[in-house]
Amino acid sequence: MVSLPVVLVVAGLLFGVGLYGVLGQTNAIMIIMGVELMLGASMLNVVGFLRYSHPDATSGSFFVLVVLTLMAVEAAVGFGLVISAFRNSRTAMADDLTELKG
């Protein structure tokens, strides 16, 4: 069994990489991937703390499963928006995608 500090360190590293992806990149796809990494790191923290505080409870795992499903839906919608914007403006840079047209 992995101890809680190891889980927290791994989640912190994942969150840091995701934060760099959000703040340091200009490509919209990289920004979405950074957000996904940050959400995944927070869910890893939730699982770690629930496993540490209530080892036999399964309700927290169900909550994490629902949130991971919502993360997948959010990523699919975000990638769909980026692809649509790329088809209109031929760029995926976030600075250039300031205007949304139908």
C-alpha positions as CSV (number, residue, x, y, z in Angstrom):
1,M,0.0,0.0,0.0
2,V,1.3,3.5,-0.9
3,S,1.6,5.9,1.9
4,L,-0.3,9.3,1.9
5,P,2.8,11.5,1.5
6,V,3.8,9.7,-1.6
7,V,0.4,10.2,-3.1
8,L,0.4,13.9,-2.2
9,V,3.9,14.4,-3.8
10,V,2.8,12.7,-7.0
11,A,-0.4,14.7,-7.1
12,G,1.6,17.9,-6.4
13,L,4.0,17.1,-9.3
14,L,1.0,16.4,-11.6
15,F,-0.7,19.6,-10.6
16,G,2.6,21.6,-11.2
17,V,2.9,20.2,-14.7
18,G,-0.7,21.0,-15.4
19,L,-0.3,24.5,-14.1
20,Y,2.7,25.0,-16.4
21,G,0.5,23.7,-19.3
22,V,-2.2,26.2,-18.5
23,L,0.0,29.3,-17.8
24,G,3.0,28.6,-20.0
25,Q,1.5,27.4,-23.2
26,T,-0.2,29.3,-26.0
27,N,-1.7,26.3,-27.8
28,A,-5.3,25.8,-26.9
29,I,-5.0,22.0,-26.9
30,M,-2.1,22.1,-24.5
31,I,-4.1,24.4,-22.2
32,I,-7.0,21.9,-22.2
33,M,-4.6,19.1,-21.4
34,G,-3.1,21.1,-18.6
35,V,-6.6,21.6,-17.1
36,E,-7.2,17.9,-17.3
37,L,-3.9,17.2,-15.5
38,M,-4.8,19.6,-12.7
39,L,-8.2,18.0,-12.3
40,G,-6.6,14.5,-12.3
41,A,-4.2,15.6,-9.6
42,S,-7.0,16.9,-7.5
43,M,-8.9,13.7,-7.8
44,L,-5.7,11.8,-6.9
45,N,-5.6,13.9,-3.7
46,V,-9.3,13.1,-3.0
47,V,-8.6,9.3,-3.4
48,G,-5.5,9.5,-1.3
49,F,-7.2,11.3,1.6
50,L,-10.3,9.1,1.5
51,R,-8.2,6.0,1.5
52,Y,-6.2,7.4,4.4
53,S,-9.2,8.5,6.5
54,H,-11.8,5.8,5.6
55,P,-10.1,2.7,4.2
56,D,-13.3,0.7,3.8
57,A,-15.6,3.4,2.4
58,T,-16.5,3.2,-1.3
59,S,-18.6,6.3,-1.6
60,G,-15.6,8.5,-2.3
61,S,-14.4,6.2,-5.1
62,F,-17.9,6.6,-6.7
63,F,-17.6,10.3,-6.5
64,V,-14.2,10.3,-8.1
65,L,-15.5,8.0,-10.9
66,V,-18.4,10.5,-11.6
67,V,-15.9,13.4,-11.7
68,L,-13.6,11.5,-14.0
69,T,-16.5,10.9,-16.3
70,L,-17.3,14.6,-16.3
71,M,-13.6,15.4,-17.0
72,A,-13.8,13.2,-20.1
73,V,-17.0,15.0,-21.3
74,E,-15.3,18.4,-20.6
75,A,-12.3,17.4,-22.6
76,A,-14.4,16.2,-25.5
77,V,-16.4,19.4,-25.6
78,G,-13.2,21.5,-25.3
79,F,-11.4,19.6,-28.1
80,G,-14.5,20.0,-30.3
81,L,-14.5,23.7,-29.8
82,V,-10.8,23.9,-30.6
83,I,-11.3,21.9,-33.7
84,S,-14.2,24.1,-34.8
85,A,-12.1,27.2,-34.2
86,F,-9.2,25.7,-36.1
87,R,-11.3,25.0,-39.1
88,N,-12.4,28.7,-39.2
89,S,-9.2,30.5,-38.4
90,R,-6.5,27.9,-39.3
91,T,-4.8,28.3,-35.9
92,A,-5.0,26.7,-32.5
93,M,-3.1,29.4,-30.6
94,A,-5.2,30.8,-27.8
95,D,-4.1,34.4,-28.5
96,D,-5.5,34.2,-32.0
97,L,-8.8,32.6,-30.9
98,T,-10.4,35.7,-29.4
99,E,-13.5,35.9,-31.6
100,L,-16.1,33.1,-31.7
101,K,-18.2,33.1,-34.9
102,G,-21.0,30.8,-35.8
